[in-house]
């Protein structure tokens, strides 16, 4: 008990290894857990090359931690010299240059930051630090035969060597997390999971029990990545740390089932769907809708896409479908921005198809503005490439943002997403082909008010309300929180 008989608030540390700027799930979770009576500190990483956006969440202390990708850039450089190169190095008398010295210092800092997670890393740490000092003195001595030394292939997947950027983040987070006292650590997504485990073990060494919650935003083992070694590395990392987790969170029921099987968990993860509140947020002054931004009359069909730029979103097929929708306009809100390289690919395709007057590109808005942004649109698009395991299991937040704004949904015919759209009559589903996408949109436009009314169905709203998801999350907090005394 605190002075005055007021119970001590449970302290929560939320960790995010990616940008908070457009992450609606993390922002809503932090605000809702704070509203539930917890003292929340949210720490997120941002690359040092960019200026962090000032983000305020009512009742939540938000800390942006800059990090520099020293190890990641170094690995990329070595692999550019020789794709089969093994970045591990044996001892050498002197460093090649100042950059090499900085890389070695970062590795030592990573060992220090992981001394509880990886106890064997402590062995010889003092000696390694002394050698580092000696090699720093001999900085001008250049290494020889670099490529030959790195030519040996990995005999097995070593995620620590592959995921160098994870170590970069952990080094940046370590001094910040030392200053924070928490009873519960809520890790969002796989990237800061190691930092969360390290925090838990360090506090245990100081006599304090900390509960660790891992919020798996994706089914990591089912994510498709261009680099297969990355996919294997993330899955290996997740499996190694799973044993330290006290409570798991998944984004859908199918995802929870898959995670339980993949990680051999005794209990099914708690499901927290990234949905919307029952009562939409009132728009603030200065917020605009896509209709206002495009200057289109309400009689003109306006199709909206709000989301990430990527090849696995079927966005090129969406633009090609616009050729068949002669009277409609398409507004694409590009995450992270219209300057993204894939956004430029889409702009070039739009120009080639002579659709520049009907396809509009916009930069993203903060998550809390999205529902108002799409208000008044005719159809909201949620395209995902089918037959990818993670896509089959996920339930994207966009379907709920569109529905909350009373906008019917045209979505990919994928597992859980397709099921919800079809079962609740929110819209139509399509295959990843221009003809199928155009047909789904035309069907919605021809029966528009039927689908609009489905988005307002009380049964749908109550089943997927954010309030219901928060109740699930708070119940998990109460179950894993360290007991007093």
N, C-alpha and C positions, 0 to 999 in steps of 0.2 A: 504493500500500500504506500502511496505517496502521501505527502503532507496534506491534511484536510480530509483524509479518508477516501480520496479519489483513487480508484484502482489504476495500477500502472498499465499504460498502453503497450500492447505487444508491438515490438519494432520489426518492421519488414524492410528488407533490402531487395529491391528488384534490379536484376541485371539484364542488360540488352547489349548484344555485340554488334548490332546493326543500327541504322538510322532510326531515330524516334520521330523524324519529321512527318512521315506518312504512315506510321504504324498505328492504326486505329486500335488494334487489339490491346497493345501494351498501354496506350494512353487511357483507354476505358478501364482496364483492369486496375491500374494504379489509382485512378479517381474513385472507383467503386470500393476498393479495399480501404482507402482512406475514409470514405463515407461510412464504412462499416465499423469504424472506430479504431483502426490500426494506424500506427505512425509509420508512414511510408517514405522511404528514400529511394529514388529511381536513378540508377547510374547507367549511362549509355556511352558507347564509343563512337567517335567520329574521326575520320582521317584528318591528320594535321594539315593536309594540303588545302582543306576547305575551312571556311569560317563556320563554327557551329551556329545553327539557328537558335535564337532565344526562345525556349519553350516553357510555358508556365501551365501547370496543372493544379487546380485549386486543391489546397490541403496537402500537396505532395512536394517534397524537396527534390528538385531535378538537378542532376550533376552531369555535365557533358565532359567526357574524358578524351582529350586528343591523343592520338597514337600515330607513330610513324612506322611504315611497313619496311623496316630495315631488312629483316630476315626474308620476308616474302620477295622483295626486290632482288636480294642477293641470289636466292634460289632461281628466280626467273632468269637472271643473268647467266648463271652457270648452265642452265638447261638450254639456253640459246646458243651457248658455245658448243655443247654436246648434249642432245636430248637424253642420252643414256647415262649422263653423268650422275654420280653419287655425290651429293653435296657434303657428305661427311669428310672431315679432314683429320689427318693425323697431326701430331705435334710438329711444329717447325720452329726454327730458331728465331725468325723475325716475321713481322707482318709485311704484306705486300705494299700496303698503303694505308692511309687514314681510314678509308672505308672498311677495309678488312678488320682493322682494330675495333671500329665501331660495331661491326657484326659480331665479333668475338665477345665484346662487352655485353651485347644484347643477349647472347646465348647464356652467358654467366648469370645475367639478371633473370633469365627465364628459369634456370635451374634453381635460383634462390626463391623465385616466386612459386615454384612447384615443389618445395622441399617436403611438404606433407603429402601431397598427392603422389609424388614419385620419390619415396624415401631414399632409393638407391642413388638419386641424383645428389644427395648430400655427401656421399662418399667421395673423398678427394676434392671437395669443393674448395677448401682452403688452399690446397696445393695448386689447383687450377687457377685460382685467383693470383697466386704468386707467379705462376708461369705467365699469366696474362700481363702482369706488370713487367716482367723481364722482356717479353716479346714486344711490348709497347716501346721499350727503350731501343730495341733493335728494329724499329719501324721501317727504316730505309732499306732493309734487306729484302729483296724481291724473291718471291717464290718462283720455282722453275717447274716446267712440265706440268702445268696446272691441269690441262685436259687429260693427260695420261693418268694423273692421280685420281681424277674423278670419273674415269671411264667404266669402272666396275658397276654393273647393274645391281639394283636392289635384289637381294635374295628373297625378300618378302616385303609386304606392304608395311611401312613404318609411318603411322599417321603423324607422329610428332615431326618427322622430317618433311612430310608432304604438306602439312597444314602449318606452314611457317607463320602465316598471319595470325593464327591463334596464339602463338607465343608472343608475337608483337603486342596483341591486345592485352594479354595477361601481365606483361611487364608494365604496361601503362596503367592497368587497373590496380596493381598490387599496392602501391603507396596510398592510393585513395581508399581502398577497402580496409586498410589497416586502421584508418581513422573512424570507421563506422561500426557501431555496435548494433547488432540485430539478433532477433530471436528466430526469425524465419527468413531464409533466402529463397526468393522466387526467381528462377532462371528462365528467361524467355528465349526459346530457340536453342539450338545445339551449341552455338558459337561460344558463349561464356560459361558453358557447363563446367569446364575444368576450373575456372576461377571460382565458381560457386563451391565446388568440392574442396578446393584449397582453403577457402574461407571457413568452411564447416570444420575441417580438420585442425586448422590453426586455433580456432576458438575452443575446440575440444581439448587441445593441448593446454589451454589456459583455464580449463575447468568449466567452460560454458557449453551447454548443449545447444546446438543450432539445428533446426529442421530445414531440410533442403527439398524444395519443390521444383520439378523440371516440367516446364510448359513446352511440350513438343509441338511447335507450330506446323511441322511437316512430319510425314512418315519418312524419316531419314534414309532408311534402308531401301526405300522405293523411289527416291528422287533420281531423275535422269539428269546426268551432267555430261557436258562435252568431254571432260577428262574423267575417264573411268577410275583413275587412281584417286581422284578427289572423292568420288562417291564411296569407294571402299574405305578411304581414310576417315571420313565422317562417321560411317557406320561402325568402324572399329573403335573410334573415340567414344561414341555413345555407349557401346556395349561395355567398355572398360569402366566408365563412370556410373553406369546404371545402379551398381550395387550400393552406392553411397546415397542414393535418392530415397527420400522418405515418402514422397507423394508425386505421382505422375499426372499430367494433364494432357488431354488430347482434344483435337478440334472437331471431332465427329465420332459417332459410334463405330463405324467401320474402321476408322483410324485407331481408336482405342483398342479394338480387338486385334488389329495387326501389330500394334506396339507390344501388347501383352504377349503375343506369341513370339515376336522377334527377340524380345529381351527376357523372355522366360519369367515373367512377373507372376507372383502369386495372386495379385488382385488386378482387376481391370482399371486402367487409368480413369480418372474423373473427366467427364466430357464437359467442356466449356466451349460452346459454339460462339463464333464471332458475329453475333447478331446485333440487333438494334433495340433501344428502349421502346416500351409500349407507346409512350408519348414522345413524338419527335421533338427535337430541340428547336426552340424558337429562333428564327434567323436574326442575325445581328445587322446593324447598320453597315452598309458597304458590301454585304454578301450579294452576289449576283447568280442568276440561273444561266444555264447554257442557252436558253432561248433569248435571254437578254444579251448575252455575249455575241451570239450569232446574228441578232437582229431579225429573227424569223417570226412570222405571224403564227398564231396557234393553229391555223389551218394547215400549215406545212408539216408533214411528218418529220420528226427529228429523232434520230437514233443516237444513243449515247454509249460510249465505251469509256470506262474509268478504270485504269489499272496499269500494270507493268508492261514495259516494252520488251518483247522477247519472241523468239521463233516458235516457242511452244504454246503460243496464245492464239494461233490461227488468224492473226491480224491481217496478213496479206490476203487471205481468202475473204475476210470481211470486206476489205476495200474492193476486191473484185466483184463481190456480190452487189455493190452499189451500182454497178453498170446496169443491173436488171431493175433496180429500184429508182426509176427515173425521176420520180417526184419527191424523193426523200433526201434529207441531208444527214450527214454523219458527223458527230462531234467526238473527237478522240482526246481525252484528258490523259496526257502522257506522264507516267511515273518512271524514272525520277524527273524528267523534264523533256521539253521538245528538242533539246540539244543532244539527247541520247542518240548514239549512232544508229540504233534500229528505228528510232522515230524518223531519222533522215532517210532511211531506206523506204519507209512507208510514204513519206512525202514525195520521194522520187517516183514511186509506183503510182501515186495519185496523179502526178503530172503526166506520166506516160499514158494513163487511161483517160486523160482530159477530164478529171473530176475535181479539179482545184476549186471550182465554184461551189461544190456540194460537200466537200470533205474538209473539216476544220480541225486544227490542232491547237490544244491549249496546255499550258503548264498546270501542274496539280495544285490543289488547294489543301489546307489542313483537313484531317479526317473528319472533324466535326462539321465541316461545311458541305461534305459530299452529298448528303441527302437533299439539302436545299439546292445544291448545284444542279441536280438532275430533275428536280421538280418541273413538271410540264413537258418532259420528254415523252415521246410516243412509245419507245421501246428501249430497254437497257440490255446491253450485250454482256454475256459472261462466257466468252469462248475459251476453251481449254483443249489442247490436243488430247484426244482419247487414247486409251490403251497404255497409258503410263500409270503405273501403280499408284503413285502419290496423287495424281489427278483423279483417279477412280475413288479414292478414299476421302478426299478433302471436301469441304463445304465452304466455298469462298464467302467472304463478308459482303461482296458486291451484290449478291442476290438479295440480301436483306436490306442493303442500302437502297436499291432500286424499289423493292417492295414497300419499304417504309415511306418512300416518296410517292407511292401510288403508281409506280411505273411497271408495266408488264415486262417479263424477262424472256429473252431469247438466249438459250444456253446450250452448251455442248451436250451431246447425248452420252455423258459419262456417269459412272456409278452413282454416288450419293447426290451430287449436284443435279443430275438428270432426274433422279427419283423424287427429290423435294419439289422441283419445278412442276413435274407432271402430276404427282400425287395431290398437290394443293392447287393445281390449276393456275399457277402464277404466269404461265406463258407457254412457249413451245420449245422443243429441243431440236438440234440439228447435228448433222455430220460435218466434219471439217472440209466442206466443199462449197464453193460460191453458190451453186444452185440450191443446195439444201439450206444454207443460211438465208438466202433471199426468200425461199418458200416459207420458212418459219416466221420471218418478219412480216411477210404479206398476210399470213394467216392471222397473226396477232392484230394487224391493222384492220383487217376486215371484221373482226369481232372484238374491237378494242375494249369496250366497256365491260364485257364479260370478264376479261383478265384483270382490269382495274379493280373490279369488285372483289375478285379473289384475293388481291393483295390486302384488302381490308377485312377479310374474314377473321372474326375474333378467335376462332380455334387456331388458325395459323399464327396469329400475333401472340397468343398466350403460350403456345407450344414452344415458340422460338424466341421469346422475349429475352432481352439482356438481363432483366431482373431475375429470371429463372436461372440463367447461367451464373450470375453472381452468387445466388444462393448455393449452388453446387460448389463454387470456389470457396466461399466462406466456410462451408461444412468441412471441406478438405483442410483448410487452415486450422480449424478447431480440432480436427482429428490428429494432426501431426505436431501442433504447437507444443513446445516443451512445457511440462507442468511445473507450477511453482512448488518450491520446497523440495 
